[in-house]
Amino acid sequence: MASPADRIRRVAREQLGFERLRPGQLEGVESVLAGHDTLCVMATGSGKTAIYELAGLISDGPSIVVSPLIALQRDQVESIEGDRAVMLNSTLGASARRRALEKAEGGEATFLLLAPEQLTREDVLTELREARPSVFVVDEAHCVSEWGHDFRPDYLELDVAIQAVGRPPVLALTATAAPPVRKDIVSVLRLDDPDVIVRGFDRPNIHLAVDRFYDADHKRRALIAAVVEAEPPGIVYVATHRVSQELTDDLMDAGVRARAYHAGLGAKRRREVQDAFMHDQGCDVVVATIAFGMGVDKSNVRWVFHEQISESVDNYYQELGRSGRDGEPARTRLFYREEDLGLRRFFAGGAGDRDTIARVAQLLAVAQRPVDPADVLAAASISRTRLLTIVHGLEEAGAVEVRDDGRLQATVGTGEMEGAVDEAAKRARARHAFELSRVEMMRAYAERRGCRRAFILGYFGEDFTPPCGNCDNCDRGLVEGDVERSEFAAGDRVRHGEWGPGTVGRVEGGKITVVFDSLGYRTLDERLVSERRLLARE
C-alpha cells in the first residue's frame, strides 16, 4: 500500500505535472491531510499554492480558499486546471453566486475562492457548512496581523467563520512573516497546536545590491540609465502614484516600453497593464506602487529595482522575490537616499488616536445592546477599516465582542470601559513603535557593509553563514567567511527583563538583533548582553 507521501507525489506528478516537490510542500500537504492546523511560511515563488491544491485534490469535500484580492482569486482560478475552482466575490450577481455555492455543495467544485467579507454573510456560511469543507485555506495569512505589512481588518473575523463552517483543518499560507507575525497568525486564527513550516527563504539566484545617493536628481538619472541598460522584463517599485506616472513618462521618453501601475488607476486599466506585462505584449517594464503585488507570478522577470526604500524588510523581500522565479540569474537594486526614510516614517502612521477609540467604546457601552457597525460608522465618523481595527483592540482588552450576526456589543459597563480604552490605545502605540522599528531595519539593510543575504535571512529567523557570493558587498570583498561563535542563534526565543519575550533575528559583528513581541526590533551589543545577562532563553 502506498504511503501518504507517495500518494502526494503521484497526484503532484499526474494532476499538476510536477517532476518533484519543492522544500516544504510535501510537509505542508502531509500535515493538512493528517488533520493538523498548519502554517506554511515560504518565500515568494516557492510554490505555496500547490500545497492547498494537492491537499484539496486528495481530501474529500471542497476546500475554502480565502484570498484578499479579486484579481488574485481570478488568477488562482485560472491556474487550477479543469473546472475544479469557482469564485465567490462582490462582482458576481445573485444567480452566479448561487451557481458557485451549488457547485461547491454538490461536489462539482474542489476549490471555492472567496474574499473575507463574503464570510460575514450568514447565507454564505450556511451553504458552506452544508458543503462540509475538508480544508479552510487562508492565503496571504499575514493580512490577519496588525504587526504585518499588509494588515486587512476583514481577516480578523475569519476565526468566527472557521467555526461557523464546521471547523475543518486550517491551512495558513504566507510568503513573508517574521516571528512576531507568525505568532499573531496563530493567535488571531486560533490555530490549534499548528505545525509551523518555514522553508525556502534563500533565493540564491537573485543578486542583492544597494546604490547610495545624496542627491535626488542624480538618483533619478541613475535609475533611468539602469533601466535602459537592463535586460527586460523588469519591475520598478516606487512609493507614490505621482512618482509612478512621472518615472513612466521619463522611461518612455528614453525609449523604454514602460507602463504605470498604481491604485489611482481604474480597475480595468490596472488589469490591462498587468495583462500586457504578464504576456509580454507591449510592456517590458512596470513602474508600480505596492498595489502591483499579490498574484503577479511571471517566471522570467530579470530584475526588480526600488526607487524608494521599502517600509520593511518583509515588503522588500516579497517585492524583490518576484524576480528570477525561473531559477535563472536575476538582479535587484535599491536606489537609496537617507532622506527617503522620512517618507517611510510618515507612512508608518500615527501612534493611535485615543479619543477616537474612546468615542467608539462609549457608543457601544451606552447602547447596552448589540449595535449595527453601520450605526457606529455614522456616529463616530470613521472608516470601516479604522472601526474594525479599534474593535479588535477593544476585543483584545475584553471589553467588546463581535456577535455571530456581525453586530457589536460591549461586554463591560461605561465605568469599566476607560481601562479597556487605555489598553487599546497602548496597543496602537506599540504597533506604531513596531512599524518604526521595521523602517529602521530597512535602514540597517541599506547601510550595511556585511553580507546582505545573511541580513535578510536572519531577519526571518534563518541562520546563514556568509559570504553568499551574490551581493554587492560580497562582490567587493567586504565580507569575511569566518563568523564568531555566539551563545545565541537566529530563531532562538529569548526574554529581556524590561522588553519581554522576543526572537533572535541576527547575530553578527558583535551585535544581536532581537524582534520583541510587543516592541519591535532592537539591536543589542553582544558583550553587554553577556556581561549583564540581558537575555535569557525561554
C-alpha positions as CSV (number, residue, x, y, z in Angstrom):
1,M,0.0,0.0,0.0
2,A,1.4,3.4,-1.0
3,S,2.4,5.7,1.8
4,P,0.8,9.2,2.2
5,A,4.0,10.8,0.8
6,D,4.0,8.5,-2.3
7,R,0.3,9.4,-2.9
8,I,1.0,13.1,-2.7
9,R,3.9,12.8,-5.1
10,R,1.8,10.8,-7.5
11,V,-1.0,13.3,-7.5
12,A,1.5,16.1,-7.9
13,R,3.0,14.4,-10.9
14,E,-0.2,13.2,-12.6
15,Q,-2.5,16.1,-12.0
16,L,-0.2,19.1,-11.6
17,G,2.7,18.0,-13.8
18,F,5.3,18.3,-11.1
19,E,8.5,16.3,-11.6
20,R,9.4,16.9,-7.9
21,L,8.1,18.8,-4.9
22,R,9.8,21.8,-3.6
23,P,11.1,22.1,0.0
24,G,8.1,22.5,2.4
25,Q,5.4,21.4,0.0
26,L,5.3,17.7,1.0
27,E,5.5,18.5,4.7
28,G,2.6,21.0,4.3
29,V,0.3,18.7,2.5
30,E,1.1,15.8,4.9
31,S,0.2,18.0,7.9
32,V,-3.1,19.1,6.4
33,L,-4.1,15.6,5.4
34,A,-3.3,14.4,8.9
35,G,-5.9,16.8,10.2
36,H,-3.5,19.3,11.7
37,D,-3.8,23.1,11.6
38,T,-0.8,24.2,9.5
39,L,1.1,27.5,9.0
40,C,3.4,27.5,5.9
41,V,5.8,30.4,5.6
42,M,7.5,30.2,2.3
43,A,9.2,32.8,0.1
44,T,7.5,34.3,-2.9
45,G,7.7,31.9,-5.8
46,S,8.3,28.8,-3.7
47,G,5.0,27.1,-4.5
48,K,2.7,27.7,-1.6
49,T,-0.4,27.4,-3.8
50,A,0.5,23.8,-4.7
51,I,0.1,22.9,-1.0
52,Y,-3.6,23.7,-0.9
53,E,-4.2,22.3,-4.4
54,L,-2.7,19.0,-3.5
55,A,-4.4,18.8,-0.1
56,G,-7.8,19.7,-1.8
57,L,-7.4,17.2,-4.6
58,I,-6.7,14.4,-2.2
59,S,-9.2,15.3,0.5
60,D,-13.0,14.6,0.5
61,G,-15.1,17.7,0.3
62,P,-14.3,21.2,-1.1
63,S,-11.6,23.5,0.0
64,I,-12.5,27.0,1.1
65,V,-9.7,29.4,0.0
66,V,-9.8,32.9,1.4
67,S,-7.9,35.3,-0.8
68,P,-7.8,39.1,-0.4
69,L,-8.0,40.4,-3.9
70,I,-10.4,39.6,-6.7
71,A,-7.6,39.8,-9.3
72,L,-5.6,37.2,-7.2
73,Q,-8.7,35.0,-7.0
74,R,-9.1,35.1,-10.7
75,D,-5.5,34.3,-11.4
76,Q,-5.7,31.3,-8.9
77,V,-8.9,30.0,-10.5
78,E,-7.3,30.2,-14.0
79,S,-4.2,28.4,-12.7
80,I,-6.2,25.4,-11.5
81,E,-6.8,23.1,-14.4
82,G,-10.2,21.8,-15.4
83,D,-13.5,23.2,-13.9
84,R,-12.5,22.5,-10.3
85,A,-12.4,26.0,-9.0
86,V,-15.1,28.7,-8.6
87,M,-15.0,32.3,-7.2
88,L,-17.4,34.0,-4.8
89,N,-17.0,37.8,-4.6
90,S,-18.7,41.1,-4.9
91,T,-18.5,41.2,-8.7
92,L,-20.9,38.3,-9.1
93,G,-24.7,38.7,-9.5
94,A,-27.2,36.7,-7.4
95,S,-27.6,33.8,-9.9
96,A,-23.8,33.4,-10.4
97,R,-23.4,33.4,-6.6
98,R,-26.0,30.7,-6.3
99,R,-24.3,28.6,-9.0
100,A,-20.9,28.9,-7.3
101,L,-22.3,27.8,-4.0
102,E,-24.3,24.9,-5.5
103,K,-21.2,23.6,-7.3
104,A,-19.3,23.6,-4.0
105,E,-22.2,22.0,-2.1
106,G,-22.8,19.4,-4.8
107,G,-19.2,18.3,-5.1
108,E,-18.6,19.7,-8.6
109,A,-16.1,22.3,-7.4
110,T,-13.0,21.2,-5.5
111,F,-12.0,24.8,-4.6
112,L,-14.1,27.8,-3.7
113,L,-12.1,31.0,-3.7
114,L,-13.7,34.0,-1.9
115,A,-12.9,37.3,-0.2
116,P,-13.0,37.5,3.6
117,E,-16.0,39.9,3.6
118,Q,-18.1,37.1,2.0
119,L,-17.7,35.1,5.2
120,T,-19.7,37.8,7.1
121,R,-22.9,36.7,5.3
122,E,-25.0,34.2,7.2
123,D,-26.4,32.7,4.0
124,V,-22.9,32.0,2.6
125,L,-21.8,30.4,5.9
126,T,-24.9,28.2,5.9
127,E,-24.2,27.0,2.4
128,L,-20.5,26.4,3.1
129,R,-21.3,24.5,6.3
130,E,-23.7,22.2,4.4
131,A,-20.9,21.6,1.8
132,R,-18.8,20.0,4.6
133,P,-15.4,21.6,3.6
134,S,-12.3,19.5,4.1
135,V,-9.8,22.4,4.4
136,F,-10.1,26.1,5.2
137,V,-7.2,27.9,3.5
138,V,-6.1,31.4,4.5
139,D,-3.9,32.7,1.7
140,E,-1.8,35.8,2.4
141,A,-2.2,35.0,6.1
142,H,-0.1,37.8,7.2
143,C,-3.1,40.0,6.5
144,V,-4.6,38.9,9.8
145,S,-1.8,40.5,11.8
146,E,-1.8,44.1,12.9
147,W,2.0,43.7,13.0
148,G,2.1,42.5,9.4
149,H,3.0,44.7,6.4
150,D,-0.4,44.3,4.7
151,F,-3.0,44.3,7.5
152,R,-6.6,43.7,6.4
153,P,-9.2,44.2,9.2
154,D,-11.6,41.8,7.4
155,Y,-9.2,39.0,8.2
156,L,-9.8,39.5,11.9
157,E,-13.2,37.8,11.6
158,L,-12.0,34.6,10.0
159,D,-11.8,32.6,13.2
160,V,-15.6,33.1,13.6
161,A,-16.1,31.9,10.0
162,I,-13.9,28.9,10.5
163,Q,-16.0,27.7,13.4
164,A,-19.3,28.5,11.6
165,V,-18.4,26.2,8.6
166,G,-17.6,23.2,10.9
167,R,-14.0,23.9,12.0
168,P,-12.1,21.9,9.3
169,P,-8.3,21.9,9.5
170,V,-6.9,25.3,8.7
171,L,-4.0,25.9,6.3
172,A,-2.5,29.4,6.6
173,L,-0.1,30.5,3.8
174,T,2.2,33.5,3.7
175,A,5.3,34.5,1.8
176,T,6.6,36.8,4.4
177,A,6.1,36.5,8.2
178,A,8.8,37.4,10.7
179,P,8.4,35.6,14.0
180,P,6.0,38.1,15.7
181,V,3.7,38.0,12.7
182,R,3.7,34.2,12.8
183,K,2.7,34.3,16.4
184,D,-0.1,36.7,15.6
185,I,-1.4,34.5,12.8
186,V,-1.6,31.5,15.1
187,S,-3.4,33.7,17.8
188,V,-5.9,35.5,15.6
189,L,-6.9,32.4,13.6
190,R,-6.9,30.4,16.8
191,L,-4.9,27.6,15.2
192,D,-4.8,24.5,17.4
193,D,-1.2,23.5,18.1
194,P,-0.3,24.0,14.5
195,D,2.6,22.6,12.5
196,V,4.7,25.6,11.5
197,I,6.7,25.0,8.4
198,V,9.3,27.7,7.4
199,R,11.1,27.0,4.1
200,G,12.6,28.5,1.0
201,F,13.6,32.0,2.0
202,D,17.0,31.8,0.4
203,R,16.8,32.8,-3.2
204,P,20.5,32.3,-4.2
205,N,19.9,33.2,-7.9
206,I,18.9,36.7,-7.0
207,H,21.8,39.2,-6.7
208,L,21.2,41.8,-4.0
209,A,22.6,45.4,-4.3
210,V,22.2,48.9,-2.9
211,D,23.3,52.1,-4.6
212,R,23.5,55.0,-2.3
213,F,22.9,58.6,-3.4
214,Y,23.0,62.1,-1.8
215,D,21.1,64.0,-4.5
216,A,17.6,63.2,-5.7
217,D,18.2,64.2,-9.3
218,H,21.4,62.1,-9.5
219,K,19.4,59.1,-8.2
220,R,16.6,59.6,-10.7
221,R,19.1,59.8,-13.6
222,A,21.0,56.7,-12.4
223,L,17.8,54.7,-12.1
224,I,16.6,55.6,-15.6
225,A,20.1,54.7,-17.0
226,A,20.0,51.4,-15.1
227,V,16.5,50.5,-16.5
228,V,17.5,51.4,-20.1
229,E,20.6,49.2,-19.8
230,A,18.8,46.2,-18.1
231,E,17.5,43.2,-19.9
232,P,13.7,43.2,-19.7
233,P,11.3,42.3,-18.3
234,G,11.6,44.1,-15.0
235,I,9.7,46.0,-12.3
236,V,10.4,49.3,-10.7
237,Y,8.8,49.8,-7.3
238,V,8.0,53.4,-6.2
239,A,6.3,54.9,-3.2
240,T,3.6,57.2,-4.7
241,H,1.1,57.5,-7.6
242,R,2.8,60.7,-8.7
243,V,6.3,59.1,-9.0
244,S,4.8,56.1,-10.8
245,Q,3.4,58.4,-13.5
246,E,6.5,60.7,-13.7
247,L,9.0,57.9,-13.9
248,T,7.0,56.1,-16.5
249,D,7.0,59.2,-18.7
250,D,10.7,59.6,-18.3
251,L,11.4,56.0,-19.2
252,M,9.1,56.2,-22.3
253,D,11.0,59.3,-23.4
254,A,14.2,57.2,-23.1
255,G,12.7,54.5,-25.4
256,V,11.6,52.0,-22.7
257,R,8.2,50.3,-23.1
258,A,7.1,51.2,-19.6
259,R,3.6,51.4,-18.1
260,A,2.5,52.9,-14.7
261,Y,0.5,50.8,-12.2
262,H,-1.0,52.2,-9.0
263,A,-4.2,52.2,-7.0
264,G,-5.2,55.6,-8.5
265,L,-5.9,53.9,-11.9
266,G,-9.2,52.3,-12.6
267,A,-9.6,48.5,-12.1
268,K,-9.9,47.9,-15.9
269,R,-6.7,50.0,-16.6
270,R,-4.8,48.1,-13.9
271,R,-5.9,44.8,-15.4
272,E,-4.8,45.9,-18.9
273,V,-1.3,46.9,-17.6
274,Q,-0.9,43.7,-15.7
275,D,-2.0,41.5,-18.6
276,A,0.3,43.3,-21.1
277,F,3.3,42.8,-18.8
278,M,2.4,39.2,-17.9
279,H,2.1,38.3,-21.6
280,D,4.9,40.4,-23.0
281,Q,2.5,42.5,-25.1
282,G,4.0,46.0,-25.5
283,C,5.1,46.3,-21.9
284,D,8.6,45.5,-20.8
285,V,8.7,47.4,-17.5
286,V,6.0,48.2,-14.9
287,V,6.6,51.2,-12.7
288,A,4.4,50.3,-9.7
289,T,3.4,51.1,-6.2
290,I,2.8,48.1,-3.8
291,A,-0.6,47.9,-5.4
292,F,1.2,45.7,-8.0
293,G,1.9,42.6,-6.0
294,M,-0.3,39.7,-5.0
295,G,-0.9,37.4,-7.9
296,V,2.0,38.6,-10.0
297,D,3.5,35.3,-11.0
298,K,5.7,35.9,-14.0
299,S,8.6,33.5,-14.1
300,N,11.1,35.4,-16.3
301,V,11.3,38.8,-14.5
302,R,15.0,39.5,-14.8
303,W,15.2,42.4,-12.3
304,V,13.4,44.4,-9.6
305,F,14.6,47.9,-8.8
306,H,13.4,50.0,-5.9
307,E,13.2,53.8,-6.5
308,Q,12.3,54.2,-2.8
309,I,13.3,52.2,0.3
310,S,10.5,49.8,1.3
311,E,8.6,50.2,4.6
312,S,10.0,46.9,5.9
313,V,12.3,44.0,5.1
314,D,9.1,41.9,4.8
315,N,7.8,44.1,1.9
316,Y,11.2,44.4,0.3
317,Y,11.9,40.7,0.2
318,Q,8.4,39.9,-1.1
319,E,8.8,42.5,-3.9
320,L,12.2,41.5,-5.0
321,G,11.1,37.9,-4.9
322,R,9.1,38.5,-8.0
323,S,12.3,38.3,-10.0
324,G,14.1,35.1,-11.1
325,R,11.3,32.6,-10.4
326,D,12.5,30.5,-13.3
327,G,15.7,29.9,-11.3
328,E,17.9,31.9,-13.7
329,P,20.1,34.8,-12.6
330,A,18.2,37.9,-11.6
331,R,19.1,41.2,-10.1
332,T,17.7,43.6,-7.5
333,R,18.9,47.1,-6.7
334,L,17.7,49.6,-4.1
335,F,18.4,53.2,-5.1
336,Y,18.8,54.7,-1.6
337,R,18.9,58.2,-0.1
338,E,18.8,58.6,3.7
339,E,16.3,61.4,3.3
340,D,13.8,58.8,1.8
341,L,13.4,57.3,5.3
342,G,11.3,60.3,6.3
343,L,8.5,59.3,3.8
344,R,8.5,55.8,5.2
345,R,8.3,57.0,8.8
346,F,5.3,59.1,7.7
347,F,3.6,56.1,6.1
348,A,4.2,54.2,9.4
349,G,1.2,56.1,10.7
350,G,0.4,57.8,14.0
351,A,0.5,56.4,17.5
352,G,-3.2,55.8,17.7
353,D,-6.0,58.3,18.4
354,R,-7.2,57.6,21.9
355,D,-10.1,60.0,21.5
356,T,-11.5,58.0,18.6
357,I,-11.1,54.7,20.4
358,A,-12.9,56.2,23.4
359,R,-15.7,57.5,21.2
360,V,-16.4,54.1,19.7
361,A,-16.1,52.4,23.1
362,Q,-18.6,54.8,24.8
363,L,-21.1,54.5,21.9
364,L,-21.2,50.7,22.5
365,A,-21.2,50.9,26.2
366,V,-24.0,53.5,26.4
367,A,-26.1,51.5,23.9
368,Q,-26.2,48.4,26.3
369,R,-27.4,46.3,23.3
370,P,-25.9,44.9,20.1
371,V,-25.2,47.7,17.6
372,D,-25.0,47.5,13.8
373,P,-21.5,48.6,12.7
374,A,-23.0,50.9,10.2
375,D,-24.6,52.9,13.0
376,V,-21.2,53.2,14.7
377,L,-19.5,54.3,11.5
378,A,-22.1,57.1,11.1
379,A,-21.9,58.2,14.7
380,A,-18.1,58.1,15.0
381,S,-17.4,59.5,11.5
382,I,-14.6,57.0,10.8
383,S,-13.8,54.5,8.1
384,R,-14.8,50.8,8.3
385,T,-11.1,49.8,8.4
386,R,-10.5,52.1,11.3
387,L,-13.6,50.8,13.1
388,L,-12.5,47.1,12.7
389,T,-9.0,47.9,14.0
390,I,-10.5,49.7,17.0
391,V,-12.9,46.9,17.7
392,H,-10.1,44.4,17.5
393,G,-8.2,46.3,20.1
394,L,-11.2,46.6,22.4
395,E,-11.8,42.8,21.9
396,E,-8.3,42.1,23.0
397,A,-8.9,44.2,26.1
398,G,-12.0,42.1,26.9
399,A,-14.5,45.0,26.5
400,V,-16.3,44.3,23.2
401,E,-17.4,41.3,21.3
402,V,-18.4,40.7,17.7
403,R,-21.6,38.6,17.6
404,D,-22.3,35.9,15.1
405,D,-24.6,38.2,13.2
406,G,-21.8,40.8,12.9
407,R,-23.3,43.3,15.4
408,L,-21.0,44.8,18.1
409,Q,-21.7,44.6,21.8
410,A,-20.0,46.0,24.8
411,T,-19.2,43.3,27.5
412,V,-18.4,45.9,30.2
413,G,-20.2,48.9,31.6
414,T,-19.3,52.5,30.9
415,G,-17.3,52.7,34.2
416,E,-15.0,49.8,33.2
417,M,-14.6,50.9,29.6
418,E,-12.0,53.5,30.5
419,G,-9.4,50.9,31.3
420,A,-10.1,49.0,28.1
421,V,-9.7,52.2,26.1
422,D,-6.3,52.7,27.7
423,E,-5.3,49.2,26.9
424,A,-6.4,49.5,23.2
425,A,-4.6,52.9,22.9
426,K,-1.4,51.3,24.4
427,R,-1.7,48.5,21.8
428,A,-2.0,51.1,19.0
429,R,1.1,52.9,20.2
430,A,3.0,49.6,20.4
431,R,2.1,48.9,16.8
432,H,3.3,52.3,15.7
433,A,6.6,51.7,17.5
434,F,6.9,48.4,15.8
435,E,6.3,49.9,12.4
436,L,9.0,52.5,13.0
437,S,11.4,49.8,14.1
438,R,10.8,48.0,10.8
439,V,11.8,51.1,8.9
440,E,15.0,51.3,10.9
441,M,15.7,47.6,9.9
442,M,15.4,48.7,6.3
443,R,17.9,51.5,7.0
444,A,20.3,48.9,8.6
445,Y,20.0,46.8,5.4
446,A,20.6,49.7,3.1
447,E,23.6,51.0,5.0
448,R,25.2,47.7,6.0
449,R,28.7,46.7,4.8
450,G,28.2,43.0,5.5
451,C,26.5,40.2,3.5
452,R,23.1,41.3,2.6
453,R,21.7,37.8,2.2
454,A,22.8,36.9,5.7
455,F,21.0,40.0,7.0
456,I,17.7,39.2,5.3
457,L,17.7,35.5,6.2
458,G,18.5,36.4,9.8
459,Y,15.5,38.8,9.8
460,F,13.3,35.9,9.1
461,G,14.9,33.8,11.7
462,E,17.0,31.6,9.4
463,D,20.7,31.2,10.2
464,F,23.1,31.7,7.3
465,T,26.9,31.7,7.2
466,P,28.3,34.4,4.9
467,P,29.7,35.2,2.4
468,C,26.8,34.5,0.0
469,G,28.9,35.4,-3.1
470,N,25.9,37.1,-4.8
471,C,25.5,40.5,-3.3
472,D,27.4,43.8,-3.8
473,N,29.2,43.7,-0.5
474,C,30.4,40.1,-1.1
475,D,31.4,41.2,-4.7
476,R,33.6,43.9,-3.2
477,G,35.3,41.6,-0.7
478,L,33.8,43.3,2.3
479,V,32.5,40.1,3.8
480,E,34.8,37.5,5.5
481,G,33.8,33.9,5.8
482,D,34.8,33.3,9.5
483,V,32.0,34.1,11.9
484,E,32.5,34.5,15.6
485,R,30.5,32.0,17.7
486,S,27.8,33.2,20.0
487,E,25.6,31.7,22.7
488,F,22.5,32.8,20.7
489,A,21.5,31.9,17.1
490,A,18.8,33.2,14.7
491,G,15.4,31.8,15.7
492,D,16.2,31.5,19.4
493,R,13.3,32.6,21.7
494,V,14.6,34.9,24.4
495,R,13.3,37.2,27.2
496,H,14.6,40.6,28.2
497,G,13.9,41.8,31.7
498,E,12.2,45.0,30.5
499,W,11.1,44.4,27.0
500,G,9.7,40.9,27.5
501,P,9.8,37.9,25.0
502,G,11.3,38.1,21.6
503,T,13.0,36.1,18.8
504,V,16.7,36.5,17.8
505,G,16.8,37.6,14.2
506,R,20.5,38.1,13.6
507,V,23.8,37.6,15.4
508,E,26.7,39.4,13.5
509,G,29.6,41.7,14.1
510,G,29.2,41.7,17.9
511,K,25.6,42.7,17.6
512,I,22.4,40.7,18.4
513,T,19.2,41.9,16.7
514,V,16.0,40.7,18.5
515,V,12.4,41.3,17.4
516,F,10.5,41.8,20.6
517,D,6.9,40.7,20.6
518,S,5.5,44.0,21.8
519,L,8.2,46.4,20.9
520,G,9.7,45.6,17.6
521,Y,13.3,45.3,16.5
522,R,16.2,46.2,18.8
523,T,19.9,45.7,18.3
524,L,22.0,44.9,21.4
525,D,25.7,44.8,22.0
526,E,26.6,41.2,22.4
527,R,29.3,41.9,25.0
528,L,26.9,43.8,27.2
529,V,24.2,41.1,26.8
530,S,26.7,38.5,28.0
531,E,28.1,40.6,30.9
532,R,24.8,41.8,32.2
533,R,22.8,38.7,31.3
534,L,20.3,40.9,29.4
535,L,18.7,38.0,27.6
536,A,17.6,34.6,28.8
537,R,16.4,31.7,26.7
538,E,12.7,30.9,27.0
